[in-house]
Amino acid sequence: MTDWRAVLIGFLVTTILGLIGLSVPVLGQLTAGLIGGFVAGYLAGGGLGRGAWHGLLSGALGGIVAGFLIAVVVGLAGWAGGPAGGLVTGVAGIGIFGVAVLVSFVLAIESALAGALGGLLYP
């Protein structure tokens, strides 16, 4: 059974560290995903599989939420160009969200690995 409290806390850790990590473009985001996944896995406990599952969910949730927010901002920004601009950027926003979801699942693998380590270290 999924411990949503652990997933949510891991997501929040990833988000907060990711915002701080914006000053260090690649390393900051990777580190945030690793630490957030580790926290989710550690809080869920139960070994490698359970920790990896919770780390994966934590990392994927962060990417999906960030992609959704970026897509909404791009879609809404187009309305300044009138209905045609809104249509074009709305379609672009949907495409951005699709790519963000795909990338978030790929990058969630690092969170899953860190979550597996956290689940293993749980006393």
TIVO-2410 file (N, C-alpha, C; in nm, 3 decimals):
# residues 123
REC num residu      c1      c2      c3 atome chaine
REC   1      M   0.084  -0.118   0.000     N      A
REC   1      M   0.000   0.000   0.000    CA      A
REC   1      M   0.089   0.125   0.000     C      A
REC   2      T   0.050   0.223  -0.074     N      A
REC   2      T   0.130   0.344  -0.088    CA      A
REC   2      T   0.111   0.435   0.032     C      A
REC   3      D   0.223   0.481   0.085     N      A
REC   3      D   0.222   0.577   0.196    CA      A
REC   3      D   0.228   0.717   0.134     C      A
REC   4      W   0.112   0.778   0.114     N      A
REC   4      W   0.104   0.908   0.046    CA      A
REC   4      W   0.167   1.018   0.128     C      A
REC   5      R   0.175   1.002   0.259     N      A
REC   5      R   0.242   1.101   0.343    CA      A
REC   5      R   0.392   1.106   0.306     C      A
REC   6      A   0.453   0.990   0.291     N      A
REC   6      A   0.594   0.983   0.253    CA      A
REC   6      A   0.616   1.042   0.114     C      A
REC   7      V   0.524   1.012   0.021     N      A
REC   7      V   0.535   1.064  -0.116    CA      A
REC   7      V   0.523   1.216  -0.115     C      A
REC   8      L   0.427   1.268  -0.040     N      A
REC   8      L   0.406   1.413  -0.034    CA      A
REC   8      L   0.525   1.484   0.028     C      A
REC   9      I   0.579   1.429   0.135     N      A
REC   9      I   0.695   1.491   0.199    CA      A
REC   9      I   0.816   1.486   0.105     C      A
REC  10      G   0.836   1.374   0.037     N      A
REC  10      G   0.945   1.365  -0.061    CA      A
REC  10      G   0.927   1.465  -0.174     C      A
REC  11      F   0.803   1.481  -0.221     N      A
REC  11      F   0.772   1.578  -0.324    CA      A
REC  11      F   0.804   1.720  -0.277     C      A
REC  12      L   0.763   1.753  -0.154     N      A
REC  12      L   0.790   1.887  -0.100    CA      A
REC  12      L   0.939   1.913  -0.085     C      A
REC  13      V   1.012   1.813  -0.039     N      A
REC  13      V   1.158   1.827  -0.027    CA      A
REC  13      V   1.220   1.850  -0.166     C      A
REC  14      T   1.176   1.772  -0.263     N      A
REC  14      T   1.226   1.789  -0.400    CA      A
REC  14      T   1.194   1.927  -0.454     C      A
REC  15      T   1.073   1.973  -0.431     N      A
REC  15      T   1.031   2.104  -0.482    CA      A
REC  15      T   1.110   2.216  -0.418     C      A
REC  16      I   1.123   2.214  -0.287     N      A
REC  16      I   1.195   2.321  -0.216    CA      A
REC  16      I   1.342   2.321  -0.255     C      A
REC  17      L   1.405   2.204  -0.256     N      A
REC  17      L   1.547   2.198  -0.295    CA      A
REC  17      L   1.564   2.230  -0.443     C      A
REC  18      G   1.465   2.195  -0.525     N      A
REC  18      G   1.472   2.229  -0.667    CA      A
REC  18      G   1.466   2.378  -0.690     C      A
REC  19      L   1.383   2.448  -0.613     N      A
REC  19      L   1.377   2.594  -0.625    CA      A
REC  19      L   1.508   2.657  -0.581     C      A
REC  20      I   1.565   2.605  -0.473     N      A
REC  20      I   1.696   2.655  -0.428    CA      A
REC  20      I   1.803   2.617  -0.531     C      A
REC  21      G   1.790   2.498  -0.589     N      A
REC  21      G   1.889   2.448  -0.684    CA      A
REC  21      G   1.885   2.514  -0.821     C      A
REC  22      L   1.791   2.605  -0.844     N      A
REC  22      L   1.788   2.675  -0.972    CA      A
REC  22      L   1.914   2.757  -0.996     C      A
REC  23      S   1.984   2.792  -0.889     N      A
REC  23      S   2.106   2.870  -0.904    CA      A
REC  23      S   2.222   2.783  -0.955     C      A
REC  24      V   2.210   2.651  -0.943     N      A
REC  24      V   2.310   2.559  -0.995    CA      A
REC  24      V   2.236   2.469  -1.094     C      A
REC  25      P   2.226   2.510  -1.222     N      A
REC  25      P   2.131   2.451  -1.316    CA      A
REC  25      P   2.115   2.300  -1.317     C      A
REC  26      V   2.214   2.222  -1.345     N      A
REC  26      V   2.194   2.078  -1.358    CA      A
REC  26      V   2.211   2.008  -1.223     C      A
REC  27      L   2.317   2.039  -1.154     N      A
REC  27      L   2.347   1.973  -1.028    CA      A
REC  27      L   2.239   1.997  -0.924     C      A
REC  28      G   2.184   2.116  -0.920     N      A
REC  28      G   2.081   2.148  -0.821    CA      A
REC  28      G   1.956   2.065  -0.838     C      A
REC  29      Q   1.911   2.044  -0.961     N      A
REC  29      Q   1.789   1.966  -0.987    CA      A
REC  29      Q   1.812   1.817  -0.962     C      A
REC  30      L   1.927   1.767  -1.002     N      A
REC  30      L   1.957   1.626  -0.979    CA      A
REC  30      L   1.968   1.596  -0.830     C      A
REC  31      T   2.034   1.684  -0.759     N      A
REC  31      T   2.048   1.666  -0.615    CA      A
REC  31      T   1.913   1.672  -0.546     C      A
REC  32      A   1.828   1.762  -0.588     N      A
REC  32      A   1.694   1.774  -0.528    CA      A
REC  32      A   1.615   1.645  -0.550     C      A
REC  33      G   1.621   1.588  -0.669     N      A
REC  33      G   1.551   1.463  -0.696    CA      A
REC  33      G   1.604   1.347  -0.614     C      A
REC  34      L   1.736   1.342  -0.599     N      A
REC  34      L   1.796   1.235  -0.519    CA      A
REC  34      L   1.756   1.246  -0.372     C      A
REC  35      I   1.765   1.364  -0.317     N      A
REC  35      I   1.734   1.383  -0.175    CA      A
REC  35      I   1.584   1.361  -0.149     C      A
REC  36      G   1.499   1.415  -0.236     N      A
REC  36      G   1.355   1.395  -0.221    CA      A
REC  36      G   1.315   1.249  -0.231     C      A
REC  37      G   1.373   1.177  -0.324     N      A
REC  37      G   1.345   1.033  -0.338    CA      A
REC  37      G   1.394   0.955  -0.218     C      A
REC  38      F   1.511   0.992  -0.167     N      A
REC  38      F   1.565   0.926  -0.048    CA      A
REC  38      F   1.473   0.947   0.071     C      A
REC  39      V   1.427   1.072   0.090     N      A
REC  39      V   1.337   1.103   0.202    CA      A
REC  39      V   1.207   1.022   0.190     C      A
REC  40      A   1.149   1.017   0.070     N      A
REC  40      A   1.025   0.941   0.051    CA      A
REC  40      A   1.047   0.793   0.081     C      A
REC  41      G   1.156   0.737   0.032     N      A
REC  41      G   1.185   0.596   0.057    CA      A
REC  41      G   1.213   0.567   0.202     C      A
REC  42      Y   1.285   0.655   0.267     N      A
REC  42      Y   1.317   0.637   0.409    CA      A
REC  42      Y   1.192   0.643   0.495     C      A
REC  43      L   1.105   0.741   0.467     N      A
REC  43      L   0.983   0.754   0.545    CA      A
REC  43      L   0.888   0.637   0.523     C      A
REC  44      A   0.886   0.582   0.401     N      A
REC  44      A   0.798   0.468   0.372    CA      A
REC  44      A   0.855   0.341   0.433     C      A
REC  45      G   0.990   0.329   0.434     N      A
REC  45      G   1.052   0.209   0.490    CA      A
REC  45      G   1.014   0.084   0.413     C      A
REC  46      G   1.044  -0.032   0.471     N      A
REC  46      G   1.000  -0.158   0.413    CA      A
REC  46      G   1.091  -0.223   0.312     C      A
REC  47      G   1.210  -0.172   0.291     N      A
REC  47      G   1.304  -0.237   0.201    CA      A
REC  47      G   1.320  -0.167   0.067     C      A
REC  48      L   1.393  -0.236  -0.021     N      A
REC  48      L   1.429  -0.178  -0.151    CA      A
REC  48      L   1.308  -0.148  -0.239     C      A
REC  49      G   1.221  -0.245  -0.256     N      A
REC  49      G   1.107  -0.227  -0.346    CA      A
REC  49      G   1.012  -0.118  -0.301     C      A
REC  50      R   0.978  -0.119  -0.174     N      A
REC  50      R   0.885  -0.018  -0.121    CA      A
REC  50      R   0.949   0.121  -0.127     C      A
REC  51      G   1.077   0.131  -0.092     N      A
REC  51      G   1.146   0.259  -0.099    CA      A
REC  51      G   1.155   0.311  -0.241     C      A
REC  52      A   1.184   0.220  -0.336     N      A
REC  52      A   1.194   0.261  -0.476    CA      A
REC  52      A   1.059   0.310  -0.528     C      A
REC  53      W   0.952   0.241  -0.491     N      A
REC  53      W   0.818   0.280  -0.536    CA      A
REC  53      W   0.784   0.421  -0.487     C      A
REC  54      H   0.810   0.447  -0.360     N      A
REC  54      H   0.775   0.578  -0.304    CA      A
REC  54      H   0.866   0.688  -0.358     C      A
REC  55      G   0.993   0.657  -0.381     N      A
REC  55      G   1.083   0.754  -0.444    CA      A
REC  55      G   1.041   0.785  -0.586     C      A
REC  56      L   0.999   0.681  -0.660     N      A
REC  56      L   0.952   0.700  -0.798    CA      A
REC  56      L   0.829   0.790  -0.801     C      A
REC  57      L   0.732   0.763  -0.715     N      A
REC  57      L   0.612   0.846  -0.711    CA      A
REC  57      L   0.644   0.990  -0.675     C      A
REC  58      S   0.733   1.007  -0.580     N      A
REC  58      S   0.771   1.141  -0.537    CA      A
REC  58      S   0.836   1.221  -0.650     C      A
REC  59      G   0.930   1.157  -0.720     N      A
REC  59      G   0.998   1.224  -0.831    CA      A
REC  59      G   0.906   1.251  -0.949     C      A
REC  60      A   0.821   1.155  -0.982     N      A
REC  60      A   0.729   1.173  -1.095    CA      A
REC  60      A   0.625   1.281  -1.065     C      A
REC  61      L   0.576   1.285  -0.943     N      A
REC  61      L   0.477   1.387  -0.905    CA      A
REC  61      L   0.536   1.527  -0.921     C      A
REC  62      G   0.660   1.544  -0.879     N      A
REC  62      G   0.724   1.675  -0.892    CA      A
REC  62      G   0.736   1.718  -1.037     C      A
REC  63      G   0.775   1.628  -1.124     N      A
REC  63      G   0.787   1.663  -1.266    CA      A
REC  63      G   0.654   1.693  -1.331     C      A
REC  64      I   0.552   1.618  -1.296     N      A
REC  64      I   0.420   1.639  -1.356    CA      A
REC  64      I   0.362   1.773  -1.311     C      A
REC  65      V   0.374   1.804  -1.183     N      A
REC  65      V   0.321   1.932  -1.133    CA      A
REC  65      V   0.396   2.049  -1.196     C      A
REC  66      A   0.528   2.040  -1.204     N      A
REC  66      A   0.606   2.148  -1.265    CA      A
REC  66      A   0.570   2.163  -1.413     C      A
REC  67      G   0.556   2.053  -1.484     N      A
REC  67      G   0.518   2.060  -1.625    CA      A
REC  67      G   0.380   2.120  -1.645     C      A
REC  68      F   0.287   2.085  -1.558     N      A
REC  68      F   0.152   2.140  -1.566    CA      A
REC  68      F   0.155   2.292  -1.546     C      A
REC  69      L   0.230   2.337  -1.446     N      A
REC  69      L   0.236   2.482  -1.419    CA      A
REC  69      L   0.300   2.558  -1.536     C      A
REC  70      I   0.405   2.502  -1.594     N      A
REC  70      I   0.470   2.567  -1.709    CA      A
REC  70      I   0.373   2.571  -1.827     C      A
REC  71      A   0.302   2.462  -1.850     N      A
REC  71      A   0.207   2.458  -1.962    CA      A
REC  71      A   0.095   2.560  -1.944     C      A
REC  72      V   0.046   2.574  -1.822     N      A
REC  72      V  -0.060   2.673  -1.795    CA      A
REC  72      V  -0.009   2.814  -1.818     C      A
REC  73      V   0.111   2.844  -1.772     N      A
REC  73      V   0.166   2.978  -1.790    CA      A
REC  73      V   0.185   3.008  -1.939     C      A
REC  74      V   0.237   2.913  -2.015     N      A
REC  74      V   0.256   2.934  -2.159    CA      A
REC  74      V   0.121   2.952  -2.227     C      A
REC  75      G   0.023   2.870  -2.191     N      A
REC  75      G  -0.109   2.880  -2.251    CA      A
REC  75      G  -0.177   3.013  -2.222     C      A
REC  76      L  -0.166   3.058  -2.098     N      A
REC  76      L  -0.229   3.185  -2.060    CA      A
REC  76      L  -0.156   3.306  -2.118     C      A
REC  77      A  -0.025   3.296  -2.133     N      A
REC  77      A   0.052   3.408  -2.187    CA      A
REC  77      A   0.012   3.438  -2.331     C      A
REC  78      G  -0.033   3.339  -2.403     N      A
REC  78      G  -0.070   3.359  -2.542    CA      A
REC  78      G  -0.195   3.442  -2.561     C      A
REC  79      W  -0.278   3.451  -2.459     N      A
REC  79      W  -0.401   3.529  -2.473    CA      A
REC  79      W  -0.373   3.677  -2.491     C      A
REC  80      A  -0.251   3.720  -2.463     N      A
REC  80      A  -0.215   3.859  -2.489    CA      A
REC  80      A  -0.212   3.886  -2.639     C      A
REC  81      G  -0.193   3.782  -2.719     N      A
REC  81      G  -0.192   3.796  -2.864    CA      A
REC  81      G  -0.328   3.776  -2.926     C      A
REC  82      G  -0.432   3.773  -2.847     N      A
REC  82      G  -0.567   3.755  -2.899    CA      A
REC  82      G  -0.603   3.608  -2.911     C      A
REC  83      P  -0.718   3.581  -2.971     N      A
REC  83      P  -0.763   3.442  -2.982    CA      A
REC  83      P  -0.668   3.351  -3.061     C      A
REC  84      A  -0.609   3.403  -3.168     N      A
REC  84      A  -0.516   3.322  -3.246    CA      A
REC  84      A  -0.391   3.290  -3.165     C      A
REC  85      G  -0.341   3.389  -3.092     N      A
REC  85      G  -0.224   3.366  -3.005    CA      A
REC  85      G  -0.257   3.268  -2.894     C      A
REC  86      G  -0.379   3.277  -2.842     N      A
REC  86      G  -0.421   3.184  -2.738    CA      A
REC  86      G  -0.429   3.041  -2.789     C      A
REC  87      L  -0.477   3.024  -2.913     N      A
REC  87      L  -0.486   2.891  -2.971    CA      A
REC  87      L  -0.347   2.831  -2.993     C      A
REC  88      V  -0.258   2.912  -3.049     N      A
REC  88      V  -0.122   2.863  -3.077    CA      A
REC  88      V  -0.050   2.826  -2.949     C      A
REC  89      T  -0.052   2.915  -2.849     N      A
REC  89      T   0.020   2.885  -2.725    CA      A
REC  89      T  -0.054   2.781  -2.641     C      A
REC  90      G  -0.185   2.767  -2.659     N      A
REC  90      G  -0.257   2.659  -2.592    CA      A
REC  90      G  -0.210   2.524  -2.641     C      A
REC  91      V  -0.196   2.512  -2.772     N      A
REC  91      V  -0.144   2.387  -2.830    CA      A
REC  91      V   0.000   2.364  -2.785     C      A
REC  92      A   0.080   2.472  -2.784     N      A
REC  92      A   0.218   2.460  -2.737    CA      A
REC  92      A   0.222   2.417  -2.589     C      A
REC  93      G   0.130   2.471  -2.510     N      A
REC  93      G   0.125   2.434  -2.368    CA      A
REC  93      G   0.093   2.286  -2.350     C      A
REC  94      I   0.003   2.233  -2.433     N      A
REC  94      I  -0.030   2.090  -2.425    CA      A
REC  94      I   0.092   2.007  -2.463     C      A
REC  95      G   0.164   2.050  -2.566     N      A
REC  95      G   0.287   1.980  -2.605    CA      A
REC  95      G   0.393   1.985  -2.497     C      A
REC  96      I   0.408   2.102  -2.435     N      A
REC  96      I   0.505   2.116  -2.327    CA      A
REC  96      I   0.470   2.024  -2.212     C      A
REC  97      F   0.342   2.017  -2.178     N      A
REC  97      F   0.299   1.930  -2.069    CA      A
REC  97      F   0.328   1.783  -2.102     C      A
REC  98      G   0.303   1.742  -2.226     N      A
REC  98      G   0.331   1.605  -2.266    CA      A
REC  98      G   0.478   1.570  -2.255     C      A
REC  99      V   0.563   1.659  -2.300     N      A
REC  99      V   0.708   1.637  -2.290    CA      A
REC  99      V   0.751   1.636  -2.143     C      A
REC 100      A   0.695   1.725  -2.063     N      A
REC 100      A   0.730   1.732  -1.921    CA      A
REC 100      A   0.691   1.603  -1.848     C      A
REC 101      V   0.577   1.546  -1.883     N      A
REC 101      V   0.535   1.419  -1.821    CA      A
REC 101      V   0.633   1.308  -1.859     C      A
REC 102      L   0.671   1.302  -1.986     N      A
REC 102      L   0.765   1.200  -2.031    CA      A
REC 102      L   0.900   1.216  -1.961     C      A
REC 103      V   0.951   1.337  -1.956     N      A
REC 103      V   1.079   1.362  -1.892    CA      A
REC 103      V   1.071   1.335  -1.742     C      A
REC 104      S   0.958   1.367  -1.679     N      A
REC 104      S   0.946   1.345  -1.535    CA      A
REC 104      S   0.953   1.196  -1.502     C      A
REC 105      F   0.896   1.111  -1.586     N      A
REC 105      F   0.905   0.968  -1.560    CA      A
REC 105      F   1.046   0.916  -1.581     C      A
REC 106      V   1.117   0.970  -1.677     N      A
REC 106      V   1.256   0.929  -1.698    CA      A
REC 106      V   1.343   0.976  -1.580     C      A
REC 107      L   1.323   1.100  -1.538     N      A
REC 107      L   1.403   1.152  -1.427    CA      A
REC 107      L   1.361   1.096  -1.292     C      A
REC 108      A   1.241   1.039  -1.285     N      A
REC 108      A   1.196   0.978  -1.160    CA      A
REC 108      A   1.276   0.853  -1.127     C      A
REC 109      I   1.348   0.802  -1.224     N      A
REC 109      I   1.431   0.683  -1.200    CA      A
REC 109      I   1.537   0.715  -1.095     C      A
REC 110      E   1.596   0.834  -1.101     N      A
REC 110      E   1.696   0.871  -1.000    CA      A
REC 110      E   1.632   0.879  -0.862     C      A
REC 111      S   1.510   0.928  -0.853     N      A
REC 111      S   1.441   0.933  -0.726    CA      A
REC 111      S   1.408   0.793  -0.676     C      A
REC 112      A   1.377   0.703  -0.768     N      A
REC 112      A   1.348   0.565  -0.730    CA      A
REC 112      A   1.473   0.496  -0.674     C      A
REC 113      L   1.587   0.521  -0.737     N      A
REC 113      L   1.711   0.461  -0.687    CA      A
REC 113      L   1.746   0.513  -0.547     C      A
REC 114      A   1.730   0.645  -0.530     N      A
REC 114      A   1.756   0.702  -0.398    CA      A
REC 114      A   1.653   0.654  -0.297     C      A
REC 115      G   1.528   0.637  -0.340     N      A
REC 115      G   1.424   0.585  -0.252    CA      A
REC 115      G   1.452   0.442  -0.210     C      A
REC 116      A   1.506   0.362  -0.301     N      A
REC 116      A   1.542   0.226  -0.266    CA      A
REC 116      A   1.650   0.224  -0.158     C      A
REC 117      L   1.746   0.313  -0.170     N      A
REC 117      L   1.851   0.324  -0.067    CA      A
REC 117      L   1.790   0.369   0.065     C      A
REC 118      G   1.699   0.466   0.060     N      A
REC 118      G   1.633   0.513   0.182    CA      A
REC 118      G   1.551   0.404   0.248     C      A
REC 119      G   1.478   0.327   0.167     N      A
REC 119      G   1.400   0.216   0.221    CA      A
REC 119      G   1.485   0.108   0.281     C      A
REC 120      L   1.604   0.087   0.224     N      A
REC 120      L   1.696  -0.011   0.276    CA      A
REC 120      L   1.756   0.032   0.409     C      A
REC 121      L   1.781   0.162   0.424     N      A
REC 121      L   1.843   0.213   0.546    CA      A
REC 121      L   1.745   0.234   0.660     C      A
REC 122      Y   1.616   0.222   0.632     N      A
REC 122      Y   1.515   0.241   0.737    CA      A
REC 122      Y   1.534   0.137   0.846     C      A
REC 123      P   1.540   0.179   0.971     N      A
REC 123      P   1.568   0.082   1.079    CA      A
REC 123      P   1.457  -0.018   1.102     C      A
***
